[in-house]
Amino acid sequence: EIVLTQSPDFQSVTPKEKVTITCRASQSIGSSLHWYQQKPDQSPKLLVRFASQSFSGVPSRFSGSGSGTDFTLTINSLEAEDVATYYCHQSSSLPWTFGQGTKVEIK
Amino acid sequence: QVQLVESGGGVVQPGRSLRLSCAASGFTFSSSGMHWVRQAPGKGLEWVAFIWYDGTNEYYAESVKGRFTISRDNSKNTLYVQMNSLRAEDTAVYYCARGYESSGFDAFDIWGQGTMVTVSS
């Protein structure tokens, strides 16, 4: 099973600050890494497919990068509505797995 | 409007069974691979099961293999999961989600609102 480890677990950020979340895979997964946003009491929403493809309707301040084992989700200029937990997910091999999540709060 | 709506959750005793449903609308359900994903209270996301668009293939997480069965009725645009021999550790919100690509080896692009399953005596 491929283990995804996100860092940090928690981040407190001032508005308009840049946020960087990393996801490291226990083995190479190519670009089969996706990012989701889950706001409190809501279901997850897809942000980025295959490491760097922004999903339809996602604000341009969200972007992804990386390949192999190291991936990054960047939020340029954090807004109050971005308070959420962010998860990475690999679809390279079964069982499909998620990272443990990174909670982003406003300072 | 693209939508997935889960139902069937509730409180069930350990060892008993429960069937969840997920009604799809606004997209071509019969061409879509479908997943169940769960989230225990205060915890992260865990993939549970996947079924191909035509129902010919299924995959399961080890934690539910042999106890859960995923199925679908394309004539009713509905996804199911039959959960048997339920355990306390199955307590979670259960989401159905669509696979962006029908094989499952892709992101989950549409999610339902979830249905809560509590396993407790």
Interface residues (C-beta under 8 A of the other chain):
Chain A: S32 H34 Y36 Q38 S43 P44 K45 L46 R49 F50 F55 Y87 H89 S91 S92 L94 P95 W96 T97 F98 G99 Q100 G101
Chain B: G44 L45 E46 W47 F50 Y59 A61 E62 Y95 Y100 G104 F105 D106 A107 F108 D109 W111 G112 Q113 G114
